[in-house]
Amino acid sequence: MTGNYQQLTLAEVRPGMVLSDVLLDVQGQVLLPQGAVLTDAMLALMPRHGIAVLPILRDEVTPEMVAATQQHHEARIATLFRKSDPDSDSDWATATLRRFVSDFRLGVEETPEND
């Protein structure tokens, strides 16, 4: 863990804060990588995984840091799904999975649909 961090309760953590270390669930499975910029969606899932306290960087997050993290995630998603065409209708399952992974990693918030 980096030396420049603070342990914050889930109630104290806000979207946009950055993890100072890899976040593990109660079984030791990796939930989020070190340096992940937290979103509302990520924070909403923490109680489900038994997370009550998070290691947060003390430094301010700059727009450049956020952009670098976004680029990293986009490159990783492109690598993971390199053999599938996101615009192809023939493999809808992979396209759907790619969309969900992209939305989660890039912090896309769900919008409620109007009836």
C-alpha positions in Angstrom: 0.0 0.0 0.0 1.3 3.5 -0.7 2.2 5.7 2.2 0.1 8.6 1.0 -3.4 7.2 1.8 -6.1 7.3 4.3 -8.7 4.7 5.4 -12.2 6.1 4.9 -15.5 4.6 5.7 -17.9 4.0 2.9 -20.0 6.9 4.0 -17.0 9.3 3.7 -16.0 8.2 0.2 -17.2 10.3 -2.7 -17.2 9.6 -6.5 -14.0 10.7 -8.1 -11.8 9.6 -5.2 -8.9 7.2 -6.1 -8.0 3.9 -4.5 -4.5 3.8 -3.1 -4.3 0.0 -3.3 -6.0 -3.0 -4.9 -9.4 -3.5 -3.4 -10.2 -7.1 -2.3 -13.5 -8.6 -1.2 -13.9 -10.7 1.9 -12.8 -13.8 0.0 -9.7 -12.1 -1.2 -10.9 -11.6 -4.8 -9.8 -8.5 -6.6 -12.7 -6.1 -7.0 -10.9 -3.0 -8.3 -7.3 -2.3 -9.2 -5.0 0.2 -7.5 -5.6 3.7 -8.9 -9.3 3.1 -9.8 -11.3 6.3 -9.9 -14.5 5.5 -7.9 -17.9 6.1 -9.3 -21.4 6.1 -7.8 -22.1 2.7 -9.3 -18.9 1.2 -7.8 -19.7 2.7 -4.4 -23.2 1.3 -4.5 -21.9 -2.2 -4.9 -19.4 -2.1 -2.0 -21.9 -3.3 0.8 -22.8 -6.3 -1.4 -19.1 -7.3 -1.2 -18.7 -6.7 2.5 -16.6 -3.5 2.0 -17.0 -0.9 4.8 -13.6 0.9 4.6 -11.6 1.9 1.5 -7.9 3.0 1.1 -8.1 6.4 -0.6 -5.2 8.5 -2.0 -4.8 11.8 -0.2 -3.6 13.6 -3.3 -6.0 15.6 -5.5 -7.1 13.8 -8.6 -6.3 15.9 -11.7 -8.1 15.8 -15.0 -4.9 14.4 -16.5 -5.0 11.5 -14.0 -8.6 10.7 -14.8 -7.9 10.9 -18.6 -4.9 8.5 -18.2 -7.0 6.1 -16.2 -9.8 6.2 -18.9 -7.2 5.6 -21.6 -5.8 2.7 -19.7 -9.2 1.1 -19.3 -10.1 1.7 -22.9 -6.9 0.0 -24.0 -7.4 -2.9 -21.7 -11.0 -3.4 -23.0 -9.8 -3.3 -26.6 -7.2 -6.0 -25.8 -9.7 -8.2 -24.0 -12.2 -8.0 -26.8 -9.7 -7.8 -29.7 -11.3 -10.8 -31.5 -14.8 -9.4 -31.5 -16.4 -6.6 -33.6 -18.4 -4.3 -31.3 -20.6 -3.3 -34.3 -21.4 -6.9 -35.3 -24.9 -8.2 -34.7 -23.8 -11.8 -35.2 -22.2 -12.1 -31.7 -24.7 -10.2 -29.5 -23.6 -11.9 -26.3 -20.0 -10.7 -26.6 -21.1 -7.2 -27.7 -23.4 -7.1 -24.6 -20.6 -8.2 -22.3 -18.2 -5.7 -23.8 -20.8 -2.9 -23.3 -21.3 -3.9 -19.6 -17.5 -4.1 -18.9 -16.9 -0.8 -20.7 -19.7 0.9 -18.8 -18.4 -0.4 -15.5 -14.7 0.4 -16.1 -15.3 3.8 -17.7 -17.8 4.8 -15.0 -20.8 5.2 -17.2 -23.9 5.7 -15.0 -27.2 4.0 -15.7 -30.0 6.4 -16.5 -33.5 5.4 -15.5 -35.8 4.8 -18.4 -39.0 6.7 -18.7 -42.2 4.7 -19.0 
